[in-house]
Amino acid sequence: MRVIIVRNTHRGNSLYLLCFVNGPPDHSISTNILYHGKYISPSHFELFIIAGFYIPRSNMQSTTWPERFVDLKRQIVEATPDYEKRLTESWKDLLGELDKRTADIAQAGPNYIPQVRYEDLDKLSVEEVDIIRRKGTVVIKDVVDDSEARAWKTALDDFVKANPHVQGFPEQDKQFFMLYWTRPQVQARAHPNVLKASAWLNKQYHVKSGKPLEGVDLNVPLVYADRFRIRHPGPGWNNFPPHVDGGAIERWEDESFRKCFADILSGNWRAHDPYELEGRLDARSSLYGRPGQATIFRSYQGWLAMSEAAPTQGTLRVFPDLVLSNAYTILRPFFRPTVPLDSEDLLKPENWVFDISTPDFPGILIHPTGFSGPRPTPEVHPHLRLEKTMTSVPKVNPGDMVFWHCDVVHSVEEEHTGQEDSAVMYIGAVPQTPMNTEYVKKQAETFLAGINPPDFVKDQPNTTYVGLGADTDVKEHIARVAMGLPIQVA
């Protein structure tokens, strides 16, 4: 039995409910409670466990923002002359563009997402590459042979069976695994096609000044050890609502990170270049040491499919316009609506005003150990029209890869309507930079020791696993460099 207090935060209202819940522990809760004539969505809950056991929830938070963030807002905008006028004009222009582009996205559906064959990456036209860059997401077909990808999935199933104590969730039916060094994962990351695809993505970035940067080589891909999932058919995955990884309040608070959005914050969002590299190199995406937060720079996040997966089958969803989502996310804390959030006129630009008098950053969640997000929602980011624009990626087959820019708003479908497991390994694109190289050196030590990577050391199990990958599984030169391993001399 779980005894919980549920606070509904829908539409800015607060309703406290005492609930008694039977059933095994998991990461979700459902409801059929009516509030003001409407069902309360679980995404609006804040859970306060007062008996039984703790349920992790991504939106557990304190609602009190420190007043120092009022000063931060003021500091940011005062760098721009006549900031209120310029930012207001920019905001209205942005809302007009969002109105048009979101309609196009909603109408096109999965067809809006670019798809290319691995063998054609170097043959794409400038126009085709520009489309990929603008949308921020791409499906790369046939990176690995189907049979090899399927074999990795079988091997991972066997690994879990041989190590039933592995960490993962949901606890009673594990499908997302906190495993990093299984042999299939090591082999997949070391695959030359995977690394070459990563390098192609890294090279979409550039340095505006054109000057070479010490320790930076976009032609050299590195490896970031991450996890995998083998999702079973059925509903119930609400752990991954729309969000952006790689930094929360840090996007505004950290000066280097903030440089990535300088054009947006100076009232010129149309000039924003999400592929400008310099601000990314020293950006601190984890000022508060939040667990599970990547401390390296991934140019793109990504996964490799080990099974078929199509829309409605538990696949990835994205907001496929990188410039617009960045501009809206970054500017949103500086504007507030003048009409109720449930008003039919909420989306009209004239019903929003510039306001830096409050410390809150909508979409950023406060935790006892820091901040998480950005977590856009239809309630506080209405112009994104997330209910219609979060777009499922097209069908993938084993060996295909999906990549999305590190700033892309993304989520996972809550329901898997297919008949088979939807299995992916998370493999992002990581360029050689001083910060990334230093991380990979430390990561290599954990690989050789068979322990969790540096970013996941807090999840270290109290046991060892049977069948982990080894140094001998990484043979090719490009892979050993990518993993920070000693180069073998013939």
VOGU-3710 file (C-alpha; in Angstrom, 3 decimals, decimal comma):
1> mrviivrnth> 0,000/0,000/0,000  1,221/3,482/-0,889  -0,155/6,479/0,949  0,514/9,640/-0,999  -0,547/13,228/-1,216  -1,108/14,355/-4,782  -0,976/18,037/-5,590  -2,535/18,856/-8,920  -0,768/21,848/-10,495  -2,867/22,033/-13,652
11> rgnslyllcf> -3,492/25,535/-14,997  -1,748/27,051/-12,009  -4,348/25,752/-9,535  -3,560/23,661/-6,472  -5,657/20,742/-5,305  -4,378/18,384/-2,613  -5,681/14,818/-2,619  -4,941/12,008/-0,181  -4,647/8,773/-2,156  -4,222/5,145/-1,153
21> vngppdhsis> -2,651/3,173/-3,976  -2,268/-0,582/-4,215  0,177/-2,325/-6,507  3,897/-2,797/-7,074  6,374/0,087/-7,151  6,943/1,770/-10,458  7,674/5,149/-11,939  4,121/6,109/-12,777  0,686/6,697/-11,361  -2,605/6,931/-13,181
31> tnilyhgkyi> -5,845/8,575/-12,161  -9,487/8,906/-13,058  -10,021/11,923/-10,801  -12,150/14,707/-12,249  -11,214/18,313/-11,486  -13,346/21,147/-12,863  -14,990/18,608/-15,149  -11,736/17,322/-16,648  -9,530/14,356/-15,932  -6,330/15,248/-14,141
41> spshfelfii> -3,268/14,261/-16,144  -0,411/12,509/-14,311  1,958/15,030/-15,887  0,472/17,684/-13,585  1,191/15,775/-10,383  3,642/16,454/-7,630  3,892/13,461/-5,340  4,731/13,662/-1,658  5,269/10,199/-0,204  4,227/10,053/3,441
51> agfyiprsnm> 4,172/6,287/3,933  5,160/3,129/2,123  7,989/3,562/-0,337  9,415/6,352/-2,466  8,443/6,707/-6,121  10,910/8,728/-8,225  9,128/11,456/-10,140  10,762/13,847/-12,530  8,530/16,709/-11,460  8,986/16,542/-7,684
61> qsttwperfv> 10,080/20,063/-6,905  10,003/23,011/-4,624  7,992/25,832/-6,167  9,978/28,615/-4,514  12,551/30,237/-6,754  15,461/32,063/-5,083  15,245/35,813/-5,596  18,754/35,854/-7,047  17,231/34,727/-10,333  15,499/38,096/-10,671
71> dlkrqiveat> 18,981/39,590/-10,706  20,071/37,007/-13,277  17,239/37,973/-15,617  18,089/41,634/-15,253  21,781/40,971/-15,828  21,026/39,048/-19,014  18,769/41,623/-20,653  20,733/44,698/-19,598  23,511/43,613/-21,943  21,220/44,689/-24,806
81> pdyekrltes> 20,478/48,401/-25,424  16,765/49,252/-25,360  16,231/45,640/-24,341  12,502/45,709/-23,596  11,588/47,095/-27,017  13,972/44,843/-28,924  13,048/41,666/-27,087  9,321/42,378/-27,332  9,545/42,897/-31,094  11,605/39,738/-31,415
91> wkdllgeldk> 9,112/37,778/-29,299  6,167/38,865/-31,454  8,079/37,948/-34,610  8,890/34,551/-33,116  5,259/33,861/-32,205  4,182/34,671/-35,744  6,721/32,268/-37,197  5,727/29,568/-34,716  2,099/29,930/-35,739  2,993/29,093/-39,345
101> rtadiaqagp> 5,660/26,454/-38,761  3,755/24,460/-36,151  0,858/24,105/-38,575  3,220/22,663/-41,192  4,747/20,242/-38,676  1,385/19,011/-37,419  0,123/18,416/-40,950  3,213/16,527/-42,157  3,649/14,183/-39,195  6,576/11,714/-39,336
111> nyipqvryed> 7,255/12,628/-42,970  8,638/15,921/-41,670  11,709/14,089/-40,286  14,603/13,737/-42,779  15,771/10,227/-43,695  19,047/9,407/-45,450  21,018/6,277/-46,193  24,361/5,876/-44,452  26,127/5,354/-47,780  24,737/8,680/-49,057
121> ldklsveevd> 25,899/10,899/-46,187  28,777/12,386/-48,163  26,635/12,823/-51,289  23,941/15,047/-49,808  23,375/18,451/-51,368  23,812/21,664/-49,422  20,034/22,060/-49,398  19,513/18,565/-47,972  22,065/19,153/-45,232  20,474/22,504/-44,377
131> iirrkgtvvi> 17,110/20,783/-43,894  18,678/18,298/-41,480  20,384/21,100/-39,598  17,219/23,187/-39,303  15,022/20,313/-38,161  17,725/19,024/-35,827  16,780/15,367/-36,273  17,711/12,733/-38,836  17,165/9,019/-39,405  20,260/7,393/-40,924
141> kdvvddsear> 19,334/4,102/-42,559  21,501/0,969/-42,732  24,390/2,099/-40,567  24,825/-1,503/-39,407  23,650/-4,738/-41,031  20,252/-5,920/-39,811  21,596/-9,296/-38,739  24,353/-7,774/-36,629  21,959/-5,381/-34,883  19,479/-8,184/-34,177
151> awktalddfv> 22,294/-10,337/-32,797  23,196/-7,558/-30,353  19,617/-7,493/-29,112  19,654/-11,264/-28,573  22,966/-11,003/-26,732  21,589/-8,276/-24,464  18,550/-10,411/-23,664  20,921/-13,240/-22,754  23,034/-10,901/-20,617  20,018/-9,806/-18,591
161> kanphvqgfp> 18,948/-13,420/-18,092  22,451/-14,329/-16,905  22,493/-11,337/-14,541  18,957/-11,107/-13,119  20,100/-8,599/-10,496  20,922/-5,915/-13,083  19,767/-2,393/-12,347  16,854/-1,099/-14,377  13,243/0,017/-14,315  10,389/-0,588/-13,905
171> eqdkqffmly> 11,620/-2,737/-11,050  9,033/-5,480/-11,563  9,565/-5,665/-15,358  12,910/-4,126/-16,266  13,054/-2,550/-19,703  15,454/0,404/-19,284  18,826/-0,859/-18,112  21,567/0,939/-16,188  24,229/-1,050/-18,012  27,160/0,461/-19,870
181> wtrpqvqara> 29,829/-2,123/-20,675  28,063/-5,204/-22,017  29,844/-6,726/-25,000  27,126/-5,725/-27,512  27,278/-2,096/-26,337  31,060/-2,018/-26,605  30,957/-3,597/-30,061  28,260/-1,244/-31,322  30,098/1,878/-30,174  33,283/0,575/-31,776
191> hpnvlkasaw> 31,625/-0,173/-35,125  33,392/1,919/-37,809  30,129/2,938/-39,493  28,698/4,175/-36,201  31,815/6,250/-35,589  31,868/7,622/-39,139  28,207/8,633/-38,859  29,059/10,368/-35,582  31,922/12,240/-37,233  29,614/13,411/-40,039
201> lnkqyhvksg> 27,226/14,833/-37,457  30,026/16,457/-35,465  31,176/18,233/-38,622  27,853/20,039/-38,896  29,280/22,321/-36,212  31,719/25,112/-36,991  33,614/28,004/-35,474  32,188/31,339/-36,568  35,562/33,058/-36,371  37,155/30,366/-38,520
211> kplegvdlnv> 40,167/30,120/-36,235  41,401/26,673/-35,173  40,649/25,759/-31,585  43,257/23,956/-29,531  42,354/20,362/-28,777  39,329/20,364/-31,100  39,035/18,013/-34,072  35,545/17,409/-35,435  36,905/14,613/-37,628  37,743/12,536/-34,548
221> plvyadrfri> 34,666/10,943/-32,944  34,712/9,969/-29,289  32,532/7,503/-27,391  30,171/8,309/-24,526  29,033/5,167/-22,717  25,280/5,232/-22,163  22,473/2,747/-21,529  19,956/0,723/-23,544  16,278/-0,148/-23,436  14,305/-3,193/-24,505
231> rhpgpgwnnf> 10,747/-1,981/-24,276  7,862/-4,450/-24,268  4,534/-3,778/-25,988  1,949/-2,001/-23,891  1,145/1,368/-22,288  2,540/3,040/-19,225  5,766/4,855/-20,191  5,296/8,397/-18,936  8,843/8,824/-17,652  10,021/10,705/-20,729
241> pphvdggaie> 7,697/13,641/-21,486  8,958/16,463/-23,730  12,308/17,708/-22,427  15,768/18,900/-23,396  18,897/17,248/-22,037  22,335/18,673/-21,406  21,717/21,534/-19,014  18,757/23,133/-17,246  19,043/26,564/-15,606  22,656/26,445/-16,792
251> rwedesfrkc> 21,486/27,632/-20,226  20,904/31,045/-18,676  23,076/30,964/-15,556  26,384/29,763/-17,008  28,030/32,545/-19,010  29,652/30,221/-21,548  26,456/28,270/-22,102  24,521/31,519/-22,444  26,798/32,561/-25,315  25,223/29,791/-27,398
261> fadilsgnwr> 21,990/31,801/-27,323  23,438/35,309/-27,537  21,547/36,274/-30,695  18,258/35,147/-29,169  18,879/37,100/-25,972  19,836/40,243/-27,882  16,575/40,338/-29,846  17,770/38,703/-33,070  16,523/35,121/-32,856  16,601/34,649/-36,634
271> ahdpyelegr> 20,405/34,898/-36,520  20,672/32,109/-33,939  23,108/29,392/-35,019  22,763/26,236/-32,904  25,842/24,782/-34,611  28,304/27,460/-33,513  30,883/25,534/-31,522  32,801/27,991/-29,360  30,177/28,546/-26,668  29,701/24,805/-26,326
281> ldarsslygr> 33,316/24,028/-25,486  33,393/25,546/-22,013  29,670/25,397/-21,276  28,970/23,914/-17,864  25,818/21,865/-18,172  25,868/20,617/-14,576  26,501/23,440/-12,101  24,723/21,590/-9,302  26,062/18,049/-9,716  22,686/16,516/-10,500
291> pgqatifrsy> 22,948/12,698/-10,858  22,740/11,302/-14,378  23,563/14,640/-15,993  26,012/14,335/-18,888  29,103/16,429/-18,244  30,437/16,158/-21,775  29,343/17,882/-24,973  27,310/15,662/-27,280  26,738/17,313/-30,639  23,808/14,977/-31,174
301> qgwlamseaa> 22,092/12,486/-28,961  21,219/9,255/-30,659  20,290/5,625/-30,618  20,843/2,546/-32,725  17,810/0,372/-33,428  18,071/-3,355/-32,704  14,477/-4,022/-33,755  11,772/-2,550/-35,904  9,992/0,442/-34,419  7,338/2,621/-35,997
311> ptqgtlrvfp> 5,147/5,502/-34,834  2,853/4,395/-31,966  5,351/1,647/-31,082  7,145/3,403/-28,255  9,518/5,371/-30,444  11,142/8,799/-30,181  9,187/12,010/-30,662  10,740/15,406/-31,392  9,811/19,023/-31,982  11,438/19,267/-35,420
321> dlvlsnayti> 12,484/22,895/-35,670  15,645/23,541/-33,721  15,893/27,303/-34,167  12,277/27,950/-33,178  12,299/25,714/-30,101  15,587/27,194/-28,896  14,366/30,749/-29,390  11,051/30,110/-27,639  12,581/28,188/-24,732  15,241/30,814/-24,075
331> lrpffrptvp> 12,915/33,841/-24,348  9,937/32,361/-22,504  11,171/33,289/-18,951  11,145/36,972/-19,925  7,469/37,094/-20,918  4,184/36,359/-19,205  0,581/36,151/-20,403  -1,937/38,837/-19,510  -4,902/36,489/-19,899  -5,724/33,249/-18,034
341> ldsedllkpe> -3,877/30,160/-19,231  -7,149/28,595/-20,352  -8,171/31,656/-22,376  -9,002/31,162/-26,050  -6,852/34,219/-26,738  -3,748/32,924/-24,974  -1,723/32,483/-28,170  -2,234/36,028/-29,445  1,022/38,026/-29,261  -0,761/41,086/-27,850
351> nwvfdistpd> -1,666/39,045/-24,762  1,970/38,595/-23,710  4,164/41,228/-22,072  7,813/41,557/-21,187  8,325/40,931/-17,457  11,532/40,299/-15,496  10,102/40,980/-12,047  9,786/37,318/-11,032  12,566/34,767/-10,458  10,948/31,740/-12,105
361> fpgilihptg> 12,120/30,158/-15,354  9,105/28,326/-16,840  9,969/24,773/-17,780  12,857/24,520/-15,321  12,077/22,380/-12,280  13,596/22,874/-8,838  14,884/19,897/-6,865  16,623/19,651/-3,499  19,884/19,006/-5,373  19,493/21,557/-8,143
371> fsgprptpev> 17,440/21,939/-11,299  16,174/19,846/-14,186  14,686/20,591/-17,561  13,952/22,370/-19,757  10,609/20,596/-19,566  8,202/22,388/-21,935  4,510/21,704/-21,408  1,360/22,805/-23,229  0,428/24,882/-20,179  3,557/27,033/-19,922
381> hphlrlektm> 4,849/26,766/-23,515  1,561/26,971/-25,417  2,945/28,369/-28,677  4,920/25,177/-29,324  1,557/23,349/-29,641  3,236/20,249/-28,283  0,038/18,186/-28,438  0,227/18,418/-32,247  3,891/19,050/-33,002  5,731/16,403/-30,986
391> tsvpkvnpgd> 6,442/14,252/-34,008  7,236/10,546/-34,009  10,263/9,565/-36,074  9,513/7,391/-39,122  9,736/3,616/-38,993  13,216/2,251/-38,366  14,683/-1,201/-38,911  17,512/-2,958/-37,080  20,787/-1,209/-37,860  19,209/2,209/-38,483
401> mvfwhcdvvh> 20,217/5,112/-36,258  18,306/8,188/-35,119  20,129/11,347/-34,067  18,794/14,588/-32,604  20,698/17,795/-31,867  21,598/18,297/-28,214  19,059/21,155/-27,910  16,102/19,350/-29,507  12,913/18,960/-27,470  12,224/15,231/-27,415
411> sveeehtgqe> 10,133/12,597/-25,664  9,213/8,923/-25,852  5,780/7,697/-26,845  3,809/6,570/-23,808  2,273/3,564/-25,554  3,855/0,746/-27,560  1,132/-0,758/-29,769  3,406/-3,171/-31,623  3,764/-6,911/-31,167  7,515/-7,123/-30,501
421> dsavmyigav> 10,069/-5,448/-28,265  11,306/-1,999/-29,262  15,035/-2,154/-28,550  17,656/0,576/-28,898  21,163/1,328/-27,669  21,816/4,970/-26,810  24,839/6,125/-28,807  25,339/9,849/-29,272  27,784/11,808/-31,415  30,711/13,210/-29,435
431> pqtpmnteyv> 33,469/15,366/-30,971  37,048/15,597/-29,799  37,321/18,650/-27,542  39,539/19,239/-24,495  36,673/18,632/-22,060  35,445/15,550/-23,910  38,935/14,096/-24,249  39,501/14,444/-20,521  36,205/12,716/-19,777  36,951/9,845/-22,164
441> kkqaetflag> 40,291/9,226/-20,433  38,488/8,783/-17,118  35,782/6,734/-18,804  38,390/4,364/-20,261  39,650/3,637/-16,755  36,151/2,667/-15,649  35,745/0,456/-18,715  38,935/-1,446/-17,981  37,874/-1,775/-14,338  34,353/-2,924/-15,249
451> inppdfvkdq> 32,638/-0,181/-13,257  30,146/2,529/-14,189  31,322/5,526/-16,255  32,107/8,793/-14,413  28,703/10,390/-15,092  26,940/7,352/-13,633  29,198/6,457/-10,728  26,391/7,098/-8,223  24,463/4,199/-9,765  27,332/1,761/-9,247
461> pnttyvglga> 25,923/-1,681/-8,307  27,271/-3,609/-5,364  28,070/-6,605/-7,521  29,844/-7,644/-10,698  28,282/-8,857/-13,908  29,026/-11,886/-16,041  29,798/-11,256/-19,711  31,001/-7,649/-19,843  32,916/-6,337/-22,823  36,696/-6,215/-22,728
471> dtdvkehiar> 39,605/-4,322/-24,219  39,979/-7,073/-26,821  36,518/-6,254/-28,205  37,837/-2,899/-29,434  40,227/-3,620/-32,278  40,173/-0,879/-34,913  42,316/2,231/-34,539  39,390/4,659/-34,881  37,517/2,842/-32,112  40,444/2,713/-29,690
481> vamglpiqva> 41,024/6,438/-30,145  37,304/7,055/-29,634  37,335/5,111/-26,378  40,591/6,565/-25,075  42,310/3,176/-25,075  46,021/2,582/-25,706  46,792/2,263/-29,406  48,061/-1,183/-30,272  51,318/-1,203/-32,201  51,780/-4,051/-34,660
//
